[in-house]
Amino acid sequence: MNNELLSPVHVIGAGLAGSEAAWQLAQAKIPVILHEMKPLKKSSAHHSDNFAELVCSNSFRAANIENAVGLLKEELRQLNSLVIAAADKFSVPAGGALAVDREKFSSFITQQLSDHPLIKIVHEEVTDIMSLDGPIIIASGPLTSEALAENIKKIVNQEYLYFYDAAAPIVASDSLNLNTIFAASRYNKGDADYLNCPFTKEQYLLFWQELKNAETVQIKEFEKEVFFEACMPIEEMANRGEDTMRFGPMKPVGLTNPRTGEDYYAVVQLRRDNAVGSLYNIVGFQTHLTWGEQKRVFSLIPGLENAEFVRYGVMHRNTYINSPKLLGENFCLKELPHIHFAGQITGVEGYVESVASGLLAALSVVKKSLGCKEIIFPQETACGALAFYVQNAAADNFQPMNINYGIIKPLEVRVRKKKEKNLLIAEKSLKIINAINL
């Protein structure tokens, strides 16, 4: 079919999901109009004008396929994901994880989309979805603008759910005290890719007390605080108990100082945030402390006494729809099937999960546009399991979800060892993905 005869697909938002969706559509010779409100308007969490901006961590999490997110990444590689290809191209050392140089990563994706002959980029804030002709993919993200959010609410006739997410601070490497900090990866996985800030018990207890008493950004009275457990602000962890952080992001297990042979009461890890290693983010330290308090309290971390904070953590509202009530297969609205949603606004949680939803929504639109039967990825795959969860979770208490082996259809035979079982599930999933005819 001549692509000039096809209606262009409107993709709203050029984050991870929207960028992936636009690319998949264009690669299938479907014309795309990509609507992105930056640089005309930005949320408080956005800093760059580029597409696919990583506003929180620079990590795409575990790389090995025994971990569900590692499997999801491998499925996306087989499905020719632009975002995962960019992540691989601009990866930085991160032990057993896939982390990226965020600026090079986003710049590359922006260039690829800008240069594609079938993608027209319109820098505007969409406020009236129903005024757009043709298929639509809404990938406006968890930071959807207020005007667009109100318009979506009218269309779906459902109250929004929301939770709070937080971005961790980034520090300059040349401001770190490397006499105190030591390089090591947990259990020696990788090439000592993390910098580690060690605590004695006394230092930890002081830090814990100061963190509990630190001033936070004031939340508006009409907004209820609901934290997603996987992105819990560090001060919220501190308020939950003396040892909560030591069993979370500050756990010291598997981290021995190679210079001295010492083990520690608690450890804060720093992960490289760019390829040259000039920037490091404080792992697991998502926060909504005021900027002044971040400087004061986080400077109590051993090795960060004189740290230069090049970006402070920020707190922002993440909005998502009640997908089990609203969405059918492949992230389309049940009542308006020409409209698809993708990304964290659907209730998938995480970078890789957002990419997967954008890819699946785009493939659905491609098949509909060409008059072909849609591809429904089975629950034995990570992509299929994620889509099934969003569509079939309990609507009365729908919560965002990272990909995990718990939502992937289990094997028909029992395997005792978790790692072996996960590997068998992954191998089966990848065979299915490889056999799918796109």
N, C-alpha and C positions, 0 to 999 in steps of 0.2 A: 504493500500500500504506500502511496506517495505521502510522505510525512506532511506535505503542505496542505493536504486535505484533512488532517487531524486537528481537532481543537487543541490549543495549547493548554497545558496543565499549569494551574497556579499553585506554586509552592510558597507558603507563607512562613518566612523565617529561614535564615541561612546559618543556623547552628549545626551541630553534628547531624541530627536527623534530617533537617531540611537540605543540607549540602549533599548528603548521601542520596536522598530521594531525587533531587534535581539531576545529579550525575547519572543515576540509573535510568531515569526517564530519557535523558538526552542520548545516552549510549544506545538505547533501544530505538532511537530515531523519532522520539516523541518530542515535539517542541515544548519548551518550558518558559514560563514567566516566573522568575524568582523574586519575591518581594522581601526586602530586608530594610528595616527602619534605620539601621546604622548607616552612615554616621550622623544622620539628621537627628536621631534620638537614641539615647542609650539608657539602659537601666543602671542602677548604682553599682552593680557587680561587673559591668562591662567596661573595659579600658581601651581595647583595640578596635580599629575599624574593619579588621579582617573577618572573614567568615570562619565558622567552626572554632570560635574562640573558646579556650578552656578556662573557665572562670574559677574553677576550684583547683584540684590537684592536677599535675601533669602526668599522672599515672593512669594507664589503662588496665592496671591490676595484673593478676597472675598470668604468666605466659604459657605454662605447661597445661596440657589438655586433661590432666587428672583433676584440674580445677575447672569448674563449669564455665567461668568467664574466659579461660584459655581455650576451651572447646568452642565457645561462641565466636571468639576471634578467628579460629581456624576455619569455622564454617563460613564466616564472612570473607575470608581470603579466597576460599573456593568459589564464592559467589561474586568475586571481582569487586569488592568494596573499595571505593576510592579512599575513604577515611582510614581504613586499616592499612592500606598500601602506604598512605602518607605517614602513618604512625611507625610502620616498619622502616620507612626511608629515613625518618628523622628521630630515630630512637636514641636514647641516652642510657648509660649504664644504670641499672636499678635492680641488681640481683636477679631474683626469679620473676620480676615483673617487667612489663612493657611500659616504659615511660618515654616521653618525647620532649624535644626542644619545642616549647609551645609556640614561639614566634615563627620559626621556620615551618613548622607543621601547618599553622593556620595560613601563612602566606602562600604556601604551595597550593592548598585547597582553593583559596581565593583566586589564584592565578588560573588553575585548571578550569574552574567554573566560568570565570570571566572570558577565557579564550574559546570556550566551546561555542560553535556556530549556532547551535540549537537552543542556547540558553540566553534569554533576555533578562537582564538584571534591572529591577526597578527599586530605587531607594525611596521607600515611603512607608508610613505606618498604615497598615490596613485596619480600617474600622468598620467596614461593611462587607462582610464575607459574601452575602447573597447578591451583591452587585457584580460579582465576578462570574463570567460565563465559562462553562466547561468544568472539567474535573478539578478538584481542589484538595491539596494536602496541607493541613494546618500543622505546622511544626514550629510554633512560636515559642515553645520551651516553657520551663517552669517560671520564667521571668516575663511572661506575657504581659504586654502593656495593659493598663487599666481599661482603656477604650476598647481594645480588642477583646479583653476578657469579658466585658459587659456584653459585647456583641455575640460572643460564643455562648454566653449564658442564655441569651434570648433564643438562640437557635436550638440548643439542646434542652431547654426548659428544665434544667437541673441545677440545684445549688452546687457550688464548687466546694471541693475539699481542699485543704491546704496543709502544708507542714513547713517547718523552717529548716533551711540548709545553711551551711556556713563554709566559707573559704579560709584556708590556712594562710598564715603570713609567709612571706618570702624574705630571706636575709641574704646579704652580700657575703660571699665566701671570704673575701679579703678582710672582713671585719671579725672573723671568728678566732677564738683562742685555741689554736691547734696544739698547744701544750697540754690542754685539758681534754679536748675532744680527740677521739681515736676513730680510725677508719676500720670498719668490719661489717660484714653481712651476717645476719642471724644464722647460726649453725654453719658458718663459712660457705653459705650458698652465694655464688657469684664471686666477683673479684673485689671484695671489700668496698662495695659501691656506696654504702651509707656512712655518713659521719654520725658519731654517737656521743651524746652528752651525758656523762655519768653522774649519778646522785648518790651521796651517802644518805643514811636514814634521816639525819638531822636536816640536810639540805632539802630533801623531799618534803618533810613535814612543814618546813617553812614555806616552801613553794605552794603546797596544798592549802595552807591557811590563807596565804595572800590571794591565791586564785579564787577561793571561796568568797572572799570579802571584796573582790574587785568590782568596779563599776561596769555595768553592761549598758549597751545601747537601749534606750527606752523603746519598748514595743507599744504600738498604738493600742488604746484601750479596747477598741472593737475587734482586735485581732487576737485570737486565742493561740497560745503557744503549743504547738504539737511538733515534737522533734522526731525525725526519722532515725531509728536506732543506729543505722550504719553510718550516719553523718552527725553523731551527737557532738555538740559543742563541748570543748574540753572543760569549760567551767561548769557545765551541767553534770559532767562526769564527776568532777570534784565535789559537787553538792550531794552526790549519791553515796558518798562514803569515802573514808580515808584511803582504802586500797583499790577503789574502782579503776583509777588511772593505771595502777601497777599491774592490773590484769587486762588492761586495754592497750592504748598506744604507748604507754611507758613501761611495758613489761620488760624485765631485764634478762629473761631466759635466752640462752644461746648466744649471748654477747659478752665475750671475754676480751679484755684489753690485751692485744697482742704484744704491747710494749712491756706490760707489767705482770700479765697473767691474772689480773684482778677481775672479780665479778662485782656487781654493784646492786644496790637496793632498788634502783629504778634507772631507766635510760630513756632519753628523748632522742629520736632519730631524725636526721636531716637527709633529704633525698635531693640529688642533683636536679635542677629545674631547667637547665639548658645544656647544650652540647659542650660548651667550653668550660663548664663547671664554675661559672662566676656567680651563679645564683643557686640557693638551696631553699626548699620549702620544709617547714616543720611538720613532720609526718603525723597525721591524726590530730592536729591542733586547729581544727575548724573552730571558729570563735565568733562571738558577738560582743566581746569586750570593747569598750571605747578605745580609740587609737592610743590615747595617752596611757591607759591602763595596760594595753598590750605591751607597750615599750617598757613600762615599769615592771610588770610581773614577769614577762618572758625574758627580761634581762637577768632574772634570778636563776635561769637555767645555766648550769655550769658550762662555760665556754661561750656563752652569749652575752657576757657582761658588757661588752662594747659593740654588740651587733648592730649593724645598720639595717633597718627594716625598709626594704625597697618597695614592699607592698604589705600593708596591714590586712588582717583578715576582715571580712565583711559579712554581715548577716543579711539574708534576703528571704523573702517569701517565695516558696516554690508552690505553684498552683497546678493541680491536675484534676481531670474530670472523673466522674464515676463511671469508668469504662465498662464494667460488667453490665450496667444498665443501658449503656448507650451504644457500644461498639459491637459489630458483627465480625465476621472473619476478615483477617488481614487489615484490621484497624479502621474499617469503614463504619460510618454511622448507619445504624439499622434503619432509621427513618429517612435518611438522605444519603443513599449509598454512593452518590457521586462525590461526597465529602469524606475524606480520610483524615485521621489524626496520626501523628507520629512524634516520637521523642518522649521526654519526661512528662509532658502534659497528659499522656495516656496513663501514667502510673508505672511505667518501666523506670527503674532507677539505675543510673550509671551511664557513663560515656558509651561503652560498647553496646549496652542494651538499647540506647537511643539510636545508635547507628543501625542496629538490626531492625528496629521498628520502621525507620525511614526506608530501608531497603525493601522490606516486605510490603509496605504501603505502596511504594513505587512499582514493584512488580505486579501488584494487584491492578493498579491503574493501567499499566502497560497492556496486560491481558484484556482488560475491559475495553480499552481503546482499540485494540486490534480484533475484538470480537472472538477472543480465544477463551478457553476454559481456564479459570484461575488455578494457581498452584497453592495448595494448602499443605504447608510443611507439617509433617507428623510430629506427635509429642515425643517421639524417640530422639528428635533433634533439639538442640538448644534453642534455635530460632522458633520452632514450632511450639515448644514448651512455654516459651516466653509469651508468645501470642495467645496461646490457650489460657494461660493464667490471667492475662489482662481481660480476656473475654468472659472467663468463667469463675473468677474469684467471688467471694461473698460480697455482694453489693452493699449490704448493710454496714459493713466495716472494711471497706476496700482500702488497702494500704499499698504504697509503692513497694516494688520487689526487684531486687537484683536477681540475675540468673543464678541458679544453684541446682545441684543434682537432685535436690528434693522435689523439684517440679518437673523434672524430665522423667518420662515413662520408664519404670525400672525394667531390669532384665527379667526374663521368664524363669531363669535359674538363679538360685541363691549363691552369692559369692561372699564369703566371710570378710575378707580383707578389703577395706574401703578403697584403698588406692587401686587395687587390682580391679575391683568392681567398676570404679569410675573410668578406668582405662578401657574396659570392655564396652561400656556404654558409649564412650567417645568414639571408639573404632566403628561401632555400629552406626552411630550418627553420621560420621563422615562418609561412610559408604552410601548411606541414603542421600546425603547432599550431593555426592559425586554423581549419583545416578539420575538426579533431577534434570529434566530437559527444560532449560529456560527459554 
